[in-house]
Amino acid sequence: MGQVILGDTDLALFTGHTVNKVDRKGRVSVPANFRNELAKLSFPGIVVYPSPEGLPALDGAGIDWLENLSANFGSSNPFAPKLTKSRMALFGQVERLSFDPEGRVILTRELMDHAHIRDSATFIGMGATFRVCNPETGEVMLNDAIAGASAEFDDATRNRAQEVG
């Protein structure tokens, strides 16, 4: 199985998990530690898209992650298709959500419906990306991740060793 390398490792780093209220207009405060990571970037906000795993969640990142990913899709030959479906699936669904003066973003109705978000949203750091979902789903996802992380890491390490060897 091939390894996807995003290239530049100087990306925003999202850690921890937080539950924040969502108001009637879909406004939710992005966790302060996430905003601190994003402050150095060219776009004052976050980028989010429906989970590509088909989960009732949103995946998100800073614009740096998206720019880096876009550069890795690039080709010097504009007529050579390079992962056209993958690019369209991701970039066609990404929404840029700008911060308001209080550090909130407005989740669209479509995003809220996809992630089953009503009056609260959980933000879970995942390194260069993060996940946004309703609190109940977030708790289950985080607990499952904690329970399965060791086995997943062992499998990935074993697969990487087989590829090299």
DSSP file (Angstrom, degrees, kcal/mol; ACC not computed):
  #  RESIDUE AA STRUCTURE BP1 BP2  ACC     N-H-->O    O-->H-N    N-H-->O    O-->H-N    TCO  KAPPA ALPHA  PHI   PSI    X-CA   Y-CA   Z-CA
    1    1 A M              0   0    0      0, 0.0   162,-0.1     0, 0.0     2,-0.0   0.000 360.0 360.0 360.0 129.9    0.0    0.0    0.0
    2    2 A G        -     0   0    0      1,-0.1     2,-0.5   161,-0.0   161,-0.0  -0.297 360.0-125.4 -71.5 153.3    1.5    3.4   -1.0
    3    3 A Q        -     0   0    0    157,-0.0     2,-0.6    -2,-0.0    -1,-0.1  -0.845  13.9-140.4-101.2 132.7    2.2    6.1    1.5
    4    4 A V        -     0   0    0     -2,-0.5     2,-0.5     2,-0.0     0, 0.0  -0.825  18.6-167.3 -92.4 123.1    0.7    9.5    1.1
    5    5 A I        -     0   0    0     -2,-0.6     3,-0.1     1,-0.1    -2,-0.0  -0.948  15.3-160.3-113.9 126.4    3.2   12.2    2.0
    6    6 A L        -     0   0    0     -2,-0.5     2,-0.8     1,-0.2    66,-0.1   0.583  30.2-142.9 -81.8  -8.7    1.9   15.7    2.4
    7    7 A G  S    S+     0   0    0     65,-0.0    -1,-0.2     2,-0.0    62,-0.1  -0.755  71.0  64.0  90.8-112.6    5.4   17.2    1.9
    8    8 A D        -     0   0    0     -2,-0.8     3,-0.1     1,-0.2    60,-0.0  -0.224  57.9-164.5 -54.9 130.2    6.0   20.2    4.2
    9    9 A T        +     0   0    0      1,-0.2     2,-1.3     2,-0.0    -1,-0.2   0.385  66.8  95.6 -98.4   3.7    5.9   19.3    7.8
   10   10 A D        +     0   0    0     54,-0.1     2,-0.2     3,-0.0    -1,-0.2  -0.396  58.9 136.3 -91.4  58.7    5.5   22.9    9.1
   11   11 A L        -     0   0    0     -2,-1.3    -2,-0.0     1,-0.1   116,-0.0  -0.626  66.0 -84.2-101.7 160.9    1.7   22.6    9.3
   12   12 A A        -     0   0    0     -2,-0.2     2,-0.5   116,-0.2    50,-0.1  -0.344  45.0-139.6 -57.1 145.8   -0.6   23.8   12.0
   13   13 A L        -     0   0    0     21,-0.1     2,-0.5    -3,-0.1   115,-0.2  -0.960  12.6-160.8-120.2 118.5   -0.9   21.2   14.8
   14   14 A F  B     +A  127   0A   0    113,-4.2   113,-2.3    -2,-0.5     2,-0.3  -0.869  18.1 168.4-105.2 122.5   -4.3   20.5   16.3
   15   15 A T        +     0   0    0     -2,-0.5   111,-0.1   110,-0.2    18,-0.1  -0.910  35.0  21.4-131.9 157.4   -4.4   18.8   19.7
   16   16 A G  S    S-     0   0    0     -2,-0.3   109,-3.5   109,-0.2     2,-0.3  -0.122  71.2 -98.0  83.8 179.5   -6.9   18.1   22.4
   17   17 A H  E     +B  124   0B   0    107,-0.2     2,-0.3     2,-0.0   107,-0.2  -0.998  33.7 179.1-143.7 144.1  -10.7   17.9   22.3
   18   18 A T  E     -B  123   0B   0    105,-2.1   105,-3.1    -2,-0.3     2,-0.5  -0.995  20.7-144.0-145.2 142.3  -13.3   20.5   23.2
   19   19 A V  E     -B  122   0B   0     -2,-0.3     2,-0.3   103,-0.2   103,-0.2  -0.957  26.4-179.4-108.5 126.6  -17.1   20.7   23.1
   20   20 A N  E     -B  121   0B   0    101,-2.8   101,-2.8    -2,-0.5     2,-0.1  -0.934  28.9-105.8-126.4 150.4  -18.5   24.2   22.2
   21   21 A K  E     -B  120   0B   0     -2,-0.3     8,-0.6    99,-0.2     2,-0.5  -0.386  24.1-148.8 -70.7 147.6  -22.1   25.5   21.9
   22   22 A V  B     -G   28   0C   0     97,-2.5     6,-0.2     6,-0.1    84,-0.0  -0.985  15.9-144.8-116.6 127.4  -23.6   26.2   18.5
   23   23 A D    >   -     0   0    0      4,-2.1     3,-2.1    -2,-0.5    97,-0.0  -0.241  34.4 -88.1 -86.4 179.8  -26.1   29.0   18.3
   24   24 A R  T 3  S+     0   0    0      1,-0.3    -1,-0.1     2,-0.1    -2,-0.0   0.781 127.1  53.8 -57.3 -30.1  -29.3   29.2   16.1
   25   25 A K  T 3  S-     0   0    0      2,-0.1    -1,-0.3     1,-0.0    -2,-0.0   0.429 121.0-105.2 -87.1   1.2  -27.3   30.7   13.3
   26   26 A G    <   +     0   0    0     -3,-2.1    81,-2.8     1,-0.3     2,-0.3   0.593  68.7 151.6  86.9  10.6  -24.8   27.9   13.2
   27   27 A R  E     + H   0 106C   0     79,-0.2    -4,-2.1    77,-0.1     2,-0.4  -0.607  16.1 173.3 -80.6 134.3  -22.0   29.9   14.9
   28   28 A V  E     -GH  22 105C   0     77,-2.4    77,-2.4    -2,-0.3     2,-0.5  -0.999  32.2-118.7-140.1 140.7  -19.5   28.0   16.9
   29   29 A S  E     - H   0 104C   0     -8,-0.6    75,-0.3    -2,-0.4    74,-0.1  -0.655  24.5-134.6 -79.4 126.7  -16.3   29.0   18.6
   30   30 A V        -     0   0    0     73,-2.2     5,-0.1    -2,-0.5    -1,-0.0  -0.664  42.1 -90.7 -76.6 134.7  -13.2   27.3   17.3
   31   31 A P    >>  -     0   0    0      0, 0.0     4,-2.4     0, 0.0     3,-0.7  -0.123  32.1-123.2 -50.7 141.1  -11.1   26.2   20.3
   32   32 A A  H 3> S+     0   0    0      1,-0.3     4,-2.5     2,-0.2     5,-0.2   0.867 111.0  54.0 -56.1 -41.2   -8.5   28.8   21.3
   33   33 A N  H 3> S+     0   0    0      1,-0.2     4,-1.2     2,-0.2    -1,-0.3   0.846 109.4  49.0 -67.0 -30.0   -5.6   26.5   20.9
   34   34 A F  H <> S+     0   0    0     -3,-0.7     4,-1.7     2,-0.2     3,-0.3   0.935 110.7  50.1 -68.4 -46.6   -6.7   25.7   17.3
   35   35 A R  H  X S+     0   0    0     -4,-2.4     4,-1.4     1,-0.2    -2,-0.2   0.880 106.0  56.6 -60.2 -38.1   -7.1   29.4   16.6
   36   36 A N  H  < S+     0   0    0     -4,-2.5     4,-0.4     1,-0.2    -1,-0.2   0.892 107.7  48.1 -60.7 -39.0   -3.6   30.1   17.9
   37   37 A E  H  < S+     0   0    0     -4,-1.2     3,-0.5    -3,-0.3    -1,-0.2   0.843 114.0  47.3 -67.2 -33.5   -2.2   27.5   15.4
   38   38 A L  H >< S+     0   0    0     -4,-1.7     3,-2.0     1,-0.2    -2,-0.2   0.637  87.9  86.2 -84.4 -15.4   -4.1   29.1   12.6
   39   39 A A  T 3< S+     0   0    0     -4,-1.4    -1,-0.2     1,-0.3    -2,-0.1   0.780  86.0  54.9 -59.2 -29.2   -3.1   32.7   13.4
   40   40 A K  T 3  S+     0   0    0     -3,-0.5    -1,-0.3    -4,-0.4    -2,-0.1   0.483  92.1  98.1 -83.4  -2.9    0.1   32.5   11.4
   41   41 A L  S <  S-     0   0    0     -3,-2.0    -3,-0.0     2,-0.2     0, 0.0  -0.380  80.6-118.5 -92.2 165.7   -1.7   31.4    8.2
   42   42 A S  S    S+     0   0    0     -2,-0.1    -1,-0.1     1,-0.1    -3,-0.0   0.731 100.2  58.6 -73.9 -23.4   -2.8   33.3    5.1
   43   43 A F  S    S-     0   0    0      2,-0.1     2,-2.0    -5,-0.1    20,-0.3  -0.940  79.0-140.9-111.8 122.3   -6.5   32.6    5.6
   44   44 A P  S    S+     0   0    0      0, 0.0    55,-2.7     0, 0.0     2,-0.3  -0.497  76.1  32.0 -82.2  75.5   -8.1   33.7    8.9
   45   45 A G  E    S-C   98   0B   0     -2,-2.0    18,-0.3    53,-0.3     2,-0.3  -0.962  86.9 -75.0 172.6-159.2  -10.3   30.6    9.4
   46   46 A I  E     -C   97   0B   0     51,-2.4    51,-3.2    -2,-0.3     2,-0.4  -0.847  23.9-134.9-126.1 162.4  -10.6   26.9    8.9
   47   47 A V  E     +CD  96  61B   0     14,-2.5    14,-2.0    -2,-0.3     2,-0.3  -0.981  29.4 177.8-116.0 134.2  -11.4   24.6    5.9
   48   48 A V  E     +CD  95  60B   0     47,-2.3    47,-3.0    -2,-0.4    12,-0.2  -0.937   9.3 172.9-134.9 157.2  -13.8   21.8    6.5
   49   49 A Y  E     - D   0  59B   0     10,-2.1    10,-2.9    -2,-0.3    45,-0.1  -0.976  44.8 -79.8-156.9 154.9  -15.4   19.0    4.4
   50   50 A P  E     - D   0  58B   0      0, 0.0     8,-0.2     0, 0.0    43,-0.1  -0.317  65.1 -87.2 -58.8 140.9  -17.6   16.0    5.0
   51   51 A S    >   -     0   0    0      6,-2.6     3,-1.7     4,-0.4     6,-0.1  -0.252  30.0-145.7 -51.1 125.3  -15.6   13.0    6.4
   52   52 A P  T 3  S+     0   0    0      0, 0.0    -1,-0.2     0, 0.0     6,-0.0   0.609  97.4  67.9 -70.7  -8.8  -14.2   11.1    3.4
   53   53 A E  T 3  S-     0   0    0      2,-0.1    -2,-0.1     1,-0.0     0, 0.0   0.412 116.9-111.9 -87.0   1.4  -14.7    7.9    5.5
   54   54 A G    <   +     0   0    0     -3,-1.7    -3,-0.0     1,-0.2    -1,-0.0   0.652  69.3 145.9  77.8  15.2  -18.5    8.4    5.3
   55   55 A L        -     0   0    0      1,-0.1     2,-2.4     2,-0.1    -4,-0.4  -0.470  66.0-106.3 -81.7 155.8  -18.8    9.2    9.0
   56   56 A P  S    S+     0   0    0      0, 0.0    78,-0.5     0, 0.0     2,-0.3  -0.450  91.6  89.6 -77.9  68.9  -21.3   11.7   10.4
   57   57 A A  S    S-     0   0    0     -2,-2.4    -6,-2.6    76,-0.1     2,-0.4  -0.959  71.8-121.4-155.9 165.1  -18.5   14.2   10.9
   58   58 A L  E     -DE  50 132B   0     74,-3.1    74,-2.7    -2,-0.3     2,-0.4  -0.926  18.3-147.8-112.8 141.8  -16.5   17.0    9.3
   59   59 A D  E     +DE  49 131B   0    -10,-2.9   -10,-2.1    -2,-0.4     2,-0.3  -0.876  25.8 177.8-104.3 145.9  -12.8   16.9    8.8
   60   60 A G  E     +DE  48 130B   0     70,-2.9    70,-2.3    -2,-0.4     2,-0.3  -0.914  14.2 160.1-145.3 168.9  -11.0   20.2    9.0
   61   61 A A  E     -D   47   0B   0    -14,-2.0   -14,-2.5    -2,-0.3     2,-0.2  -0.936  43.3 -76.5-166.8-178.3   -7.6   21.9    8.8
   62   62 A G    >>  -     0   0    0     66,-0.5     4,-1.3    -2,-0.3     3,-0.9  -0.549  48.9-104.2 -88.4 164.5   -5.9   25.1    8.2
   63   63 A I  H 3> S+     0   0    0    -18,-0.3     4,-2.8   -20,-0.3     5,-0.2   0.776 118.5  68.1 -60.8 -25.7   -5.5   26.5    4.7
   64   64 A D  H 3> S+     0   0    0      1,-0.2     4,-2.4     2,-0.2    -1,-0.2   0.895  98.5  49.5 -61.8 -40.2   -1.8   25.4    4.9
   65   65 A W  H <> S+     0   0    0     -3,-0.9     4,-2.4     2,-0.2    -1,-0.2   0.920 112.9  46.8 -64.0 -44.0   -2.8   21.8    4.8
   66   66 A L  H  X S+     0   0    0     -4,-1.3     4,-2.5     2,-0.2    -2,-0.2   0.907 113.1  48.3 -66.6 -42.5   -5.1   22.3    1.9
   67   67 A E  H  X S+     0   0    0     -4,-2.8     4,-2.3     2,-0.2    -1,-0.2   0.906 112.4  49.4 -63.3 -41.4   -2.5   24.3   -0.1
   68   68 A N  H  X S+     0   0    0     -4,-2.4     4,-1.6    -5,-0.2    -2,-0.2   0.910 111.8  48.1 -64.5 -43.0    0.1   21.7    0.7
   69   69 A L  H  X S+     0   0    0     -4,-2.4     4,-1.0     1,-0.2    -2,-0.2   0.911 110.4  52.0 -63.5 -42.8   -2.2   18.9   -0.5
   70   70 A S  H >X S+     0   0    0     -4,-2.5     4,-0.8     1,-0.2     3,-0.7   0.907 107.3  52.4 -60.7 -42.6   -3.1   20.9   -3.7
   71   71 A A  H 3< S+     0   0    0     -4,-2.3     3,-0.5     1,-0.2    -1,-0.2   0.859 106.6  53.6 -62.6 -34.9    0.6   21.3   -4.4
   72   72 A N  H 3< S+     0   0    0     -4,-1.6    -1,-0.2     1,-0.2    -2,-0.2   0.694 106.2  52.5 -75.8 -18.0    1.1   17.5   -4.1
   73   73 A F  H << S+     0   0    0     -4,-1.0    -1,-0.2    -3,-0.7    -2,-0.2   0.648  92.4 112.6 -82.3 -17.2   -1.7   16.9   -6.6
   74   74 A G     <  -     0   0    0     -4,-0.8     2,-0.3    -3,-0.5    -3,-0.1   0.049  46.6-167.7 -60.7 162.8    0.1   19.2   -9.1
   75   75 A S        -     0   0    0      1,-0.1     7,-0.0     7,-0.0    -2,-0.0  -0.990  28.7-136.3-149.4 144.2    1.7   18.3  -12.3
   76   76 A S  S    S+     0   0    0     -2,-0.3    -1,-0.1     1,-0.1     3,-0.0   0.698  98.1  67.5 -75.0 -16.5    3.9   20.2  -14.7
   77   77 A N    >   -     0   0    0      1,-0.1     3,-1.7     3,-0.1    -1,-0.1  -0.893  68.4-164.7-104.8 106.7    1.8   18.9  -17.6
   78   78 A P  T 3  S+     0   0    0      0, 0.0    -1,-0.1     0, 0.0    -2,-0.0   0.654  88.5  56.5 -66.4 -13.5   -1.7   20.4  -17.4
   79   79 A F  T 3  S+     0   0    0      2,-0.1    -3,-0.0    -3,-0.0    -2,-0.0   0.468  85.3  91.2 -95.4  -2.8   -3.0   17.8  -19.9
   80   80 A A  S <  S-     0   0    0     -3,-1.7    -3,-0.1     2,-0.0     2,-0.1  -0.823  78.1-135.1 -95.1 107.9   -1.9   14.9  -17.7
   81   81 A P        -     0   0    0      0, 0.0     2,-0.4     0, 0.0    -2,-0.1  -0.389  22.3-171.3 -63.4 135.3   -4.8   13.9  -15.4
   82   82 A K        -     0   0    0     -2,-0.1     5,-0.1     1,-0.1    -2,-0.0  -0.860  66.8 -36.2-134.1  98.6   -3.6   13.4  -11.9
   83   83 A L  S  > S+     0   0    0     -2,-0.4     4,-2.8     3,-0.1     5,-0.2   0.905  74.8 171.0  56.8  46.7   -6.1   11.9   -9.5
   84   84 A T  H  > S+     0   0    0      1,-0.2     4,-2.6     2,-0.2     5,-0.2   0.898  73.3  47.4 -55.9 -46.6   -8.9   13.9  -11.0
   85   85 A K  H  > S+     0   0    0      1,-0.2     4,-2.8     2,-0.2    -1,-0.2   0.905 112.7  49.3 -64.8 -41.1  -11.7   12.1   -9.0
   86   86 A S  H  > S+     0   0    0      2,-0.2     4,-2.1     1,-0.2     5,-0.3   0.920 112.4  47.8 -64.2 -43.6   -9.8   12.5   -5.7
   87   87 A R  H  X>S+     0   0    0     -4,-2.8     4,-2.5     1,-0.2     5,-0.5   0.934 115.0  45.3 -62.5 -45.7   -9.2   16.2   -6.3
   88   88 A M  H  X5S+     0   0    0     -4,-2.6     4,-1.7    -5,-0.2    -2,-0.2   0.910 111.0  53.1 -65.9 -41.6  -12.8   16.8   -7.3
   89   89 A A  H  <5S+     0   0    0     -4,-2.8     4,-0.3    -5,-0.2    -1,-0.2   0.894 121.0  31.8 -60.8 -40.8  -14.1   14.8   -4.3
   90   90 A L  H >X5S+     0   0    0     -4,-2.1     3,-1.5    -5,-0.2     4,-1.2   0.973 125.0  38.3 -81.1 -61.9  -12.0   16.8   -1.8
   91   91 A F  H 3<5S+     0   0    0     -4,-2.5    -3,-0.2     1,-0.3    -2,-0.2   0.773 111.5  60.2 -66.3 -26.3  -11.8   20.3   -3.3
   92   92 A G  T 3<<S+     0   0    0     -4,-1.7    -1,-0.3    -5,-0.5    -3,-0.1   0.680 113.0  38.0 -72.7 -17.1  -15.4   20.2   -4.5
   93   93 A Q  T <4 S+     0   0    0     -3,-1.5    -2,-0.2    -4,-0.3    -1,-0.2   0.549  88.3 112.6-108.8 -11.3  -16.6   19.7   -1.0
   94   94 A V     <  -     0   0    0     -4,-1.2     2,-0.4   -45,-0.1   -45,-0.2  -0.394  47.2-163.2 -67.5 135.8  -14.3   22.0    1.0
   95   95 A E  E     -C   48   0B   0    -47,-3.0   -47,-2.3    -2,-0.1     2,-0.6  -0.983  12.5-141.2-119.5 132.5  -15.8   25.0    2.6
   96   96 A R  E     -C   47   0B   0     -2,-0.4     2,-0.6   -49,-0.2   -49,-0.2  -0.817  17.9-165.9 -89.7 122.4  -13.7   27.9    3.8
   97   97 A L  E     -C   46   0B   0    -51,-3.2   -51,-2.4    -2,-0.6     2,-0.1  -0.933   8.7-148.6-114.9 111.6  -15.1   29.2    7.1
   98   98 A S  E     -C   45   0B   0     -2,-0.6     8,-0.3   -53,-0.2   -53,-0.3  -0.466  18.5-113.1 -78.8 147.6  -13.8   32.6    8.2
   99   99 A F        -     0   0    0    -55,-2.7     6,-0.2    -2,-0.1    -1,-0.1  -0.544  23.2-143.3 -74.0 141.8  -13.4   33.7   11.8
  100  100 A D    >   -     0   0    0      4,-2.2     3,-2.2    -2,-0.2     4,-0.0  -0.438  43.9 -84.4 -88.6 178.2  -15.6   36.4   13.1
  101  101 A P  T 3  S+     0   0    0      0, 0.0    -2,-0.1     0, 0.0    -1,-0.0   0.733 131.4  52.9 -59.1 -21.7  -14.1   38.9   15.7
  102  102 A E  T 3  S-     0   0    0      2,-0.1    -3,-0.0     0, 0.0     0, 0.0   0.371 122.2-103.2 -94.2   4.7  -14.9   36.4   18.5
  103  103 A G  S <  S+     0   0    0     -3,-2.2   -73,-2.2     1,-0.3     2,-0.2   0.708  78.0 134.4  82.8  20.6  -13.2   33.5   16.9
  104  104 A R  E     -H   29   0C   0    -75,-0.3    -4,-2.2    -4,-0.0     2,-0.3  -0.664  39.3-157.0 -99.9 158.0  -16.4   31.8   15.7
  105  105 A V  E     -H   28   0C   0    -77,-2.4   -77,-2.4    -2,-0.2     2,-0.6  -0.883  20.6-120.7-123.0 161.0  -17.2   30.3   12.3
  106  106 A I  E     -H   27   0C   0     -8,-0.3     2,-0.4    -2,-0.3   -79,-0.2  -0.917  20.9-149.1-105.9 116.8  -20.6   29.7   10.8
  107  107 A L        -     0   0    0    -81,-2.8   -10,-0.0    -2,-0.6    -2,-0.0  -0.701  21.3-125.0 -80.7 130.0  -21.4   26.1   10.0
  108  108 A T     >  -     0   0    0     -2,-0.4     4,-2.5     1,-0.1     5,-0.2  -0.292  21.8-110.7 -68.7 160.5  -23.7   25.8    7.0
  109  109 A R  H  > S+     0   0    0      1,-0.2     4,-2.8     2,-0.2     5,-0.2   0.886 119.4  55.0 -58.9 -39.6  -26.9   23.9    7.3
  110  110 A E  H  > S+     0   0    0      2,-0.2     4,-2.4     1,-0.2    -1,-0.2   0.916 109.5  45.8 -62.2 -43.5  -25.5   21.2    5.0
  111  111 A L  H  > S+     0   0    0      2,-0.2     4,-2.1     1,-0.2    -2,-0.2   0.924 113.8  48.8 -65.4 -43.9  -22.4   20.7    7.2
  112  112 A M  H  <>S+     0   0    0     -4,-2.5     5,-2.5     1,-0.2     4,-0.5   0.912 112.4  48.4 -63.0 -42.3  -24.4   20.6   10.4
  113  113 A D  H ><5S+     0   0    0     -4,-2.8     3,-0.9     3,-0.2    -1,-0.2   0.920 109.8  52.1 -64.0 -43.3  -26.8   18.1    8.9
  114  114 A H  H 3<5S+     0   0    0     -4,-2.4    -1,-0.2     1,-0.2    -2,-0.2   0.912 117.7  37.4 -59.1 -43.0  -24.0   15.9    7.6
  115  115 A A  T 3<5S-     0   0    0     -4,-2.1    19,-0.9    -5,-0.1    -1,-0.2   0.357 108.0-122.3 -92.5   5.2  -22.3   15.8   11.1
  116  116 A H  T < 5 +     0   0    0     -3,-0.9     2,-0.4    -4,-0.5    -3,-0.2   0.860  53.7 164.0  55.6  38.0  -25.7   15.7   13.0
  117  117 A I      < +     0   0    0     -5,-2.5    -1,-0.2    -6,-0.2     4,-0.1  -0.740   8.3 152.3 -89.3 130.9  -24.7   18.8   14.8
  118  118 A R  S    S-     0   0    0      2,-0.6    -1,-0.2    -2,-0.4   -92,-0.1   0.578  74.0 -12.7-119.0 -83.6  -27.5   20.7   16.6
  119  119 A D  S    S+     0   0    0      1,-0.1   -97,-2.5   -98,-0.1     2,-0.3   0.454 127.1  35.3-109.4  -1.7  -26.6   22.8   19.7
  120  120 A S  E     -B   21   0B   0    -99,-0.3    -2,-0.6   -92,-0.0     2,-0.4  -0.990  59.8-160.6-147.9 152.7  -23.1   21.6   20.4
  121  121 A A  E     -B   20   0B   0   -101,-2.8  -101,-2.8    -2,-0.3     2,-0.5  -0.999  11.4-143.1-136.4 139.0  -20.0   20.6   18.4
  122  122 A T  E     -BF  19 133B   0     11,-3.5    11,-1.8    -2,-0.4     2,-0.5  -0.871   9.3-158.8-100.6 132.3  -17.0   18.6   19.4
  123  123 A F  E     -BF  18 132B   0   -105,-3.1  -105,-2.1    -2,-0.5     2,-0.5  -0.954  10.1-171.4-107.3 125.1  -13.6   19.5   18.0
  124  124 A I  E     -BF  17 131B   0      7,-2.8     7,-2.4    -2,-0.5  -107,-0.2  -0.970  18.6-132.8-122.8 118.6  -11.0   16.7   18.2
  125  125 A G  E     + F   0 130B   0   -109,-3.5     5,-0.2    -2,-0.5  -109,-0.2  -0.430  25.4 174.3 -68.9 140.0   -7.4   17.4   17.3
  126  126 A M        -     0   0    0      3,-2.6     2,-0.7     1,-0.3     3,-0.4  -0.063  53.6 -98.1-135.4  31.5   -5.8   14.8   14.9
  127  127 A G  B    S+A   14   0A   0   -113,-2.3  -113,-4.2     1,-0.2    -1,-0.3  -0.791 108.5  11.1  90.3-115.4   -2.4   16.5   14.3
  128  128 A A  S    S+     0   0    0     -2,-0.7   -66,-0.5  -115,-0.2     2,-0.2   0.592 138.2  34.1 -76.1  -9.9   -2.4   18.4   11.0
  129  129 A T        -     0   0    0     -3,-0.4    -3,-2.6  -115,-0.2     2,-0.3  -0.787  69.5-153.9-131.8 176.5   -6.2   18.0   10.8
  130  130 A F  E     -EF  60 125B   0    -70,-2.3   -70,-2.9    -2,-0.2     2,-0.4  -0.952  12.3-127.8-147.2 167.4   -9.1   17.9   13.2
  131  131 A R  E     -EF  59 124B   0     -7,-2.4    -7,-2.8    -2,-0.3     2,-0.4  -0.929  12.9-162.9-120.2 144.6  -12.6   16.4   13.3
  132  132 A V  E     +EF  58 123B   0    -74,-2.7   -74,-3.1    -2,-0.4     2,-0.3  -0.997  29.8 132.9-126.1 130.0  -15.9   18.2   14.1
  133  133 A C  E     - F   0 122B   0    -11,-1.8   -11,-3.5    -2,-0.4   -76,-0.1  -0.919  59.6 -63.8-158.6-179.4  -19.0   16.2   15.1
  134  134 A N     >  -     0   0    0    -19,-0.9     4,-2.8   -78,-0.5     5,-0.2  -0.458  54.5-109.8 -74.3 155.8  -21.8   16.1   17.6
  135  135 A P  H  > S+     0   0    0      0, 0.0     4,-2.3     0, 0.0     5,-0.2   0.846 115.2  51.6 -58.1 -38.5  -20.6   15.4   21.2
  136  136 A E  H  > S+     0   0    0      2,-0.2     4,-1.9     1,-0.2     5,-0.2   0.944 113.9  43.3 -65.1 -46.7  -22.1   11.9   21.4
  137  137 A T  H  > S+     0   0    0      1,-0.2     4,-3.0     2,-0.2     5,-0.2   0.907 112.6  54.4 -63.3 -41.9  -20.4   10.8   18.2
  138  138 A G  H  X S+     0   0    0     -4,-2.8     4,-2.7     1,-0.2     5,-0.2   0.894 106.8  50.0 -59.9 -41.9  -17.2   12.6   19.2
  139  139 A E  H  X S+     0   0    0     -4,-2.3     4,-2.5     2,-0.2    -1,-0.2   0.925 113.3  46.0 -64.1 -44.2  -17.0   10.7   22.5
  140  140 A V  H  X S+     0   0    0     -4,-1.9     4,-2.7     2,-0.2     5,-0.2   0.936 114.1  48.6 -63.3 -46.3  -17.5    7.4   20.8
  141  141 A M  H  X S+     0   0    0     -4,-3.0     4,-2.5     1,-0.2    -2,-0.2   0.921 113.3  46.6 -60.8 -45.0  -15.0    8.2   18.1
  142  142 A L  H  X S+     0   0    0     -4,-2.7     4,-2.6     2,-0.2    -1,-0.2   0.923 113.9  47.5 -65.6 -44.0  -12.3    9.3   20.6
  143  143 A N  H  X S+     0   0    0     -4,-2.5     4,-2.4    -5,-0.2    -2,-0.2   0.909 113.3  48.6 -63.7 -41.4  -12.9    6.3   22.9
  144  144 A D  H  X S+     0   0    0     -4,-2.7     4,-2.3    -5,-0.2    -2,-0.2   0.903 111.6  50.5 -62.9 -41.0  -12.7    3.9   19.9
  145  145 A A  H  X S+     0   0    0     -4,-2.5     4,-1.4    -5,-0.2    -2,-0.2   0.921 111.2  47.5 -63.8 -43.8   -9.5    5.7   18.7
  146  146 A I  H  < S+     0   0    0     -4,-2.6     4,-0.5     1,-0.2     3,-0.3   0.927 114.4  47.2 -62.7 -44.0   -7.9    5.4   22.1
  147  147 A A  H  < S+     0   0    0     -4,-2.4     4,-0.3     1,-0.2    -1,-0.2   0.845 122.1  34.5 -66.4 -34.6   -8.9    1.7   22.3
  148  148 A G  H  X S+     0   0    0     -4,-2.3     4,-2.3    -5,-0.2    -1,-0.2   0.454  89.8  94.2-102.3  -1.3   -7.7    0.8   18.8
  149  149 A A  H  X S+     0   0    0     -4,-1.4     4,-2.7    -3,-0.3     5,-0.2   0.892  83.8  51.6 -62.7 -42.3   -4.6    3.1   18.4
  150  150 A S  H  > S+     0   0    0     -4,-0.5     4,-2.5     1,-0.2    -1,-0.2   0.931 113.1  44.2 -62.7 -46.7   -2.0    0.6   19.6
  151  151 A A  H  > S+     0   0    0     -4,-0.3     4,-2.5     2,-0.2    -1,-0.2   0.906 114.0  50.6 -64.9 -41.6   -3.2   -2.1   17.2
  152  152 A E  H  X S+     0   0    0     -4,-2.3     4,-2.5     2,-0.2    -2,-0.2   0.917 111.7  47.8 -62.2 -42.7   -3.5    0.4   14.3
  153  153 A F  H  X S+     0   0    0     -4,-2.7     4,-2.6    -5,-0.2    -2,-0.2   0.915 111.1  50.7 -64.5 -43.2    0.0    1.7   14.9
  154  154 A D  H  X S+     0   0    0     -4,-2.5     4,-2.4    -5,-0.2    -2,-0.2   0.917 111.6  48.4 -60.1 -43.9    1.4   -1.9   15.1
  155  155 A D  H  X S+     0   0    0     -4,-2.5     4,-2.7     2,-0.2    -2,-0.2   0.917 112.5  47.9 -62.0 -45.0   -0.4   -2.8   11.8
  156  156 A A  H  X S+     0   0    0     -4,-2.5     4,-2.3     2,-0.2    -2,-0.2   0.896 112.7  48.7 -64.4 -40.3    1.0    0.4   10.1
  157  157 A T  H  X S+     0   0    0     -4,-2.6     4,-2.2     2,-0.2    -2,-0.2   0.909 112.2  48.7 -65.8 -42.5    4.5   -0.3   11.4
  158  158 A R  H  X S+     0   0    0     -4,-2.4     4,-2.0     2,-0.2    -2,-0.2   0.920 112.6  48.0 -63.7 -44.9    4.3   -3.9   10.2
  159  159 A N  H  X S+     0   0    0     -4,-2.7     4,-2.0     1,-0.2    -2,-0.2   0.895 111.3  50.5 -63.5 -40.6    3.1   -2.9    6.7
  160  160 A R  H  X S+     0   0    0     -4,-2.3     4,-2.0     1,-0.2    -1,-0.2   0.900 109.4  51.0 -65.1 -40.4    5.8   -0.2    6.4
  161  161 A A  H  X S+     0   0    0     -4,-2.2     4,-2.6     1,-0.2    -1,-0.2   0.883 109.7  50.5 -64.1 -38.3    8.5   -2.7    7.3
  162  162 A Q  H  < S+     0   0    0     -4,-2.0    -1,-0.2     2,-0.2    -2,-0.2   0.866 109.4  51.0 -67.5 -36.4    7.2   -5.1    4.7
  163  163 A E  H  < S+     0   0    0     -4,-2.0    -2,-0.2     1,-0.2    -1,-0.2   0.893 116.0  40.8 -66.9 -39.1    7.2   -2.4    2.0
  164  164 A V  H  <        0   0    0     -4,-2.0    -2,-0.2     1,-0.2    -1,-0.2   0.884 360.0 360.0 -75.2 -40.0   10.8   -1.5    2.9
  165  165 A G     <        0   0    0     -4,-2.6    -1,-0.2    -5,-0.2    -2,-0.2   0.441 360.0 360.0 -82.9 360.0   12.0   -5.1    3.3
